[in-house]
Every structure is written in C-alpha cells, then in structure tokens.
C-alpha cells in the first residue's frame, strides 16, 4: 500500500501508522510518501499512491473525499500588559485587538 501524507501530518502519523499496519498486516508492504497536497493528489490520480491525506481537497469525478476532522484556526498574540484575566471567548472582532489588521 502506498500512502501519501502532507509533511505536517507525516511528522505525527508515520510511526503510529507504520506500527498499526505491521501489526494488522505483517506480510504486506507499506510505502509512505511525504509532500504537498497538490503533488500527493496528482500521485493518487496517476496511480502512484493508493490513498492520501490532503488539506482542502475538493471532490471530483476522480476523487472520493471523506473528511477526517475539522480544526479551529486561532489568533494568538502576547497578552497585553495589565490584562490578567482571560478575555471572553467569541468570534473575531478586530476592535478587540488594537494594532491588528482589520
């Protein structure tokens, strides 16, 4: 089986995926390729890869896409001097962050 993973995912999943694969299928061969989502998608369509994990993949006639998870995108900054309590959670509002782009 040939698997394609983006670099950020490969750093986290390669070892546990390899261990689980060897345990479940000790006689099978596993190949893991690391790359950018565009190149991995091309490898899948061309038949060089059997399955891939991609960021922002869109279903096409050639691809069956199944979401694995959704992530929160967080704005993080250094806490301003004098702010000792946690700000209320909520949606992005640029007026709450002076000096940040609007």
N, C-alpha and C positions, 0 to 999 in steps of 0.2 A: 504494500500500500504506500502510495506517495502522497504526503500531506504537505500543504503549504501554509505557512504562518507568517504574519507580519512580525517584524523584529521585536516589537514591544510585547507581543503575545508569546513569541518563541522563548524569550527570556524566562517567562513564568511557567509555560506549559510543556516545554520539551522534555524535561526529566520525568515529571509525573506521567505524561502521555506515553513515553517510551517504556517506563516500568509497567504501566497498566497493559499496554499492548503485548509486551513479552509474557506477562503472566497469563493473559487470556489466550494468546496465540503464539506459543513458544516456537513453532516451526515457521511462522510467517516472517517476511522481511518488511521492515518499516524504513521509509526514507522521508526525512523531514527537510523541506526547503524553506529558507527564510528570505523574505523580500518585501517589496512594496505591494500594496493591494492590486494596483494595475497589472503588474507583471505576474502576480500569482493568478489573477483572473485569466489572463492570457494563457498561462500554463495549463489551467484547468480546461479551458475551451479547446486547446490544442491537443489535449490528452496526455500531457506530460505529468499532470497531477491528478489524483483521484478525488481529493476533497481539499477545500481551503477554508480558512477563516479570513474574512475580509472586513474592512471598515467601510460603511456606507455602500454596500453592494445593493444594486437595484435588480429586481427580477427581469429576466429577458426570456426570449424563446429558448435560449440555450442553457439558462441557469435556473435552478430551483433554489430560492433563498429562504432560509429559516433563521429568524432572529435568535441569538443566544442570550443576550442581555442588553439592558439599557443602562447607560451611565449618566450621572449628573455632571454637568460642567459647572465648575465652581470658580468664582472670582475670589482670589486670595491676596491679601495685602498685609503689611505690617500694621498692627493695631496702633492707632494714633495715640500720642501721649495724653494721659489723663483719662482715657477710656478704659475703665476697669471692669465693667460689666459686658456681657456678650450682647451684641446688637440683636434685635428681633429678627427672626428668620422671615424671609419673604422673597418676592421676585426682585429682579434687578431694577434699581431706581438710581439713575446717575446722580440725582441731587443728594443722595445719602453719602456719596463718595466725592467730596470736593477734590479737584485736581485730576480726576479720571476723565477719559474721553466720554463725551455724551453721545 
